[in-house]
Amino acid sequence: MNSTSTNAKPILFHLITGFNVGGAERMLSRVLPRLDRYHHVLVSLRGDGPMGEVYRQAGLTTEFLNMAHPLDLRAWWKFRDLVVRYRPAVLTTYLIHADLVGRIFGHLAGIPIIVSSLRASLRGYNTGGILRWVKLFDGWVTHHIAVSEEVRRFYVEDLHFRAETFTVVTNGLPVNEWTTTLAAETRDQLRQSIGLPPEAFIIGTVSQLRPEKAVDRLVAPVQRLRESTPPIHCLIIGDGKEEEKIRRQAQEAGVAERMHFLGNRKDVKEVLKLLDIFILPSLFEGMSNALLEAMAAGRTIMVTDTPENREVITPETGVLLDTGNADLMAQTISALQQDVHRRETLAATARRRFEEHFALEKKIEQLDRLYQSLITRT
């Protein structure tokens, strides 16, 4: 396939580590179909995954490099062949491994514009030295898209990337898709299918279960509040390598029956609306898609007090706190459990802030202008 066969639309390559379910992967499924003046080719550094079918159903082209290890030259030859076949005008990379490989492969293949989409600050995160290599080859990057001001600050001020090459485009969600309410009968059926008592007070999160997401921090507050009335139950939507560890911690704490591991769900919108409190306990974020989803769903929100989260949540729209302090977490959950008016006020204010600042339609316009500008200048 070449640019002629796509009605002369500019072809954009999007290189990402894999097609598993995650914030960046889900963001692409929302954004790319709406950037319809381009033909998009999503390239997985690894193989296919759950999001691959989502992309294809949205009319996006998918390709796979099946990279087995960092020195896998077969992945380079596959990438070069894809470049010859599609002749992309732009390569955009997402997540740190694809950021590194994309800089090298894109430059060697002669792609005229390389854009690095930076999704997190990675402050305090052990990247195994990859970040140093990303910086080394950053001269080959035409432009950077930072998902938040804090991410931009980290790369420009801490790592000394070129400030003039940065544009901040935050995450967003389509406003109209989050306006429906959950019918009482549907809510009751969903609660029953999960195994929730009718009177349960429900906290929970949507997250990949990786160490930096710190979902294990939800176990201790549930343990401390297990005698509360009504009983507190916790929903964990998502999966990952930390699941067995968290299950074991819940078992040892005597609250295994209160922790519900739901895996990846297609009905996240509906399950989110079961939550009385949405909690984001992660150590760092760029800008959490799950957090925006909770705001859009009108949930009461608690998040780790980090610079990134402070760009999204204010004291008027949610609770910022040290989620590593189990006693403080338990006290805050208990106080919110007893104060329905405060929960409703926080949730309504968070929903308004979402509509004003994080509507996807505005983000699409920003990205379209940026890509048009980059292509025109080349």
Secondary structure, DSSP 8 states (H G I E B T S, - for coil): --GGGGTT--EEEEEES--SSSHHHHHHHHHGGG-TTSEEEEEESS---HHHHHHHHTT-EEEE----STT-HHHHHHHHHHHHHH--SEEEEESHHHHHHHHHHHHHTT-SEEEEEE----TT---TTHHHHHHHTGGG-SEEEESSHHHHHIIIIIS---GGGEEE----B-GGGG-----HHHHHHHHHHHT--TT-EEEEEE----GGG-GGGGHHHHHHTTT-SS-EEEEEEB--TTHHHHHHHHHHTT-GGGEEEEES-S-HHHHHTT-SEEEE--S--SS-HHHHHHHHTT-EEEEE--HHHHTT--TTTSEEE-TT-HHHHHHHHHHHHH-HHHHHHHHHHHHHHHHHH-BHHHHHHHHHHHHHHHHHH-
